[in-house]
């Protein structure tokens, strides 16, 4: 399958998964289950990554600009860096590595064990039963995780600046809030929404396409992570070009 055929097949699969008829009353519990798995399950690793993101960003920013500009610029630089780029993309890449592979492996196992065929035999649409809850849950979870990651990163950055760079919290906060632009925050969230769709769609798509045995399930999980990661970087550029270009 060449690139254009893959893009067409992938897009058709995504649209088919989204527009499938469904009722909230019968699907909400599966959505909540997936939100717990994707959102709550990913929270610990997201917090750890965010802490070190804030620390490293503050160290490197201070190394480059401290002494040549007012100290509050540290807060400004860290805030914009985290909200525009680091928060959304690092969160998405972590969720991709953890959840896209899990989705592909789970659905792929169901495919090779003919559980998906059994759903179709019972007149249960697998797109509605398997794909839609994962797509909705990821669409909800990733932006929330992104906000949490940004808050944690800014907190750890402020902590380091206060205790090791002698920049008071008030000065850091002044730089963070005085030069705050809503476009920076919401631009990052818009990125997170696109990332969420790519992650869920890749995990479900490669799981559905599995043919063979356990080896193919593992390969599908790998393809899901690689494809979603490339998609994240691609949409990162495209959305940045539209909003910040």
N, C-alpha and C positions, 0 to 999 in steps of 0.2 A: 504494500500500500504506500503510494507516494504521499508527500506532505499535504497536497491539496485535497486528496481523497480522505486522508485522516482528519483534516480540519472539518470537512463537510460531514463526515460520519460522526465526529465528536459533537459538532454543533447540533446535528439532528437528534442525537441521543440526549443532549442536555434539554433541548426544547421539548422532546417527547416526555422527559421526566418531570418537567415543570408544569406543562399544560394538561397533564393527565387529570381527569375528573376525580375529585376527592371531597370528603366531608371532614370538617374539623373535629367533630365529635368522635369519629372513629379513628382518627389519625393522631390526635393530640398526645396520646400517651406514648406513641412511638417517637414523636417529635421530642417530648420531654425526656424520654430515655436517651435519645441521641444527644440532646443538650447536656445532660449529665455526663455522658461518656466523653463528648468532645470538649465541652466547656470546663466543667469541674475537673475532669480527668487531666486536662492540659494545664490547669492553673499552677500546680507546683513548679513545673519546669519553666513556665512563662515567668513566674516571679523570680526564680533564680537567674534566668537569662537577663531579665530587666534590671536586677540589682547590679550585675556586673556591667551591663550596658551603660548605666548611669555613672558608675565608677570610672570605667575606662574613658568614656566621653569627657568627663570632667578632667581627668589626668591629661589627656592629649590636648584638650582645648586650652587648659592653663599653660601647658608647655609652649604652645604656639603663640598665645596672645597676651599672657599676663605680663605686666610691666610696660606694655606699649599702649594699652587702652584702659579705660576705667574698669574697675573690678566687677561692676554689675553686668558688664558685657558677657561675663561667663554664664550668668543665668539666661541671658537672651540667646546666646549661641546654643547652649545645651537644650533649652526649651524648643527652639525651632528645629534643631537637628533631630530630637526625639519625636516630636509630633509629626513632622513631615516625612521622615524617612525611617529612622531606626525602629521606632515603636511598631509601625504597621508591618514592615518587611520582615523583621526578626520574629515577630509573633507568627506571621503567616508561614514562614519557613519551618518554625518549630511545630506548628499544627500540621503542616504538610508531612513532615517526617514521621510524626506520631499517628496521625489520623488517616491520611490518604492511603498509606500502606495498609493500615488496619481495615479500612473499608474494602480495599481491593482483595485482601486475603480472605475476609469474611464472606463477601459476595462470591468470590472465585471458588471458595470451598463449597458454597451452596450450589454453584453451577456444576462442578465436577461430581458432586454427590446427588445430582438431579433433584435437589430440593426446589430449585426455581421451576423446573418442569412440573413438579408436584403442585406448586402454587397456581400455575397456569391451568392445570387439570381441574383444580378446585375453583376456577373462574376468579382467581385473585390476581389482579394486575401487579406483576412484580415491580413495575416502574413506580406505582403508587405505594406499594407495600415496603419496598427496599430503598429506592432512590430518593423519593420526595422527602421523607422525614430526615434523611441525612443532609440533603441540600438545604432545607429550611433551618435545621439545627446549626449547621455550619455558618449559614448566613447570619444567624442571630449571635452565635458564640464568638466568632472571630472579632467583630468590632468591639464587643464587651471586653474580651481578653486584651485587645489593643489598648483600650482606655486604661485598664488596670496596669498593663505593662508600662505605659507612659507615666502614670502616676508614681509607680514604684521606681522607675528609672530617674525621674526628676527628684524624688525623695532621697535616693541614694547619692545622686549627684550633689544635692544641697548639703547632705551630711558630710560628704568628703570635703566640699569646699569650705564648710564651716570649721571642721576639726583639723584639716591638714593644710589649707590654703589661707586660713584666717580671714575668710570672707563671711561676714555675719549672714544669718538666714534672711534678715531684712534686706540686705544688699542684693543677695541672690534673687530673692522674690521680686524686688524692684525691677531688676533686669528681665525677669521672666514675664511679669505682668505688664510692665510699662510699654513693652514693645510687642505685646501679644496681638496677633491677627487671627480673627476667626477663620480665615481662609486656610491658615496653616493647620489648625485642628481638624476642621471638617474635610480638608483635602486628604489628610491621613486616613480619616474614617471612610471616605469614598474609596480610597485604595483598598482598605480592609474588606469592603463589601465585594469588590471585584476578586480579590484574592480568595475569599470564602467560596465563591461560586466555582472558581478554578479548582480549588482543593477537593471539594465534594464531587464535582463532575468527573475529575480524573480518577478518584478512588472508585466511584461506582462504574465508570465506563470500562476500565481495565478489568474489574472484577467480573462484569457481565461478559466480557469477550474471552474469558478463559476457556481453553479447550485442552483437554489432556488430564494430567494428574497433578501431584503435589509440586513438581518442578515448575509447571506453568503457573501455579498459584503464586509461588515465590517470585517468578519473573513478572507477573502482573503487579505485585506489590512494588517492585523496583521501578517498573515503568510508571506507575502512578505517582511515586515521589519525584522522579526525574521530570515527568511532564508537568506536574503541578508547580515544581520549582521554576522551571523555564517560563511557565505561564505567569507566575508571580513577578518575575523580573521583567517580562514583556509588558504586563499591565502597569507595573511600577513606572516604567518609562512613558507609556502612553498617557496615563492619567496625569503624571507630572507635567508632560508636555502641554496637555490641555489646560490644567489648572494653574500651573506655575510658569509655563513657558511664555 
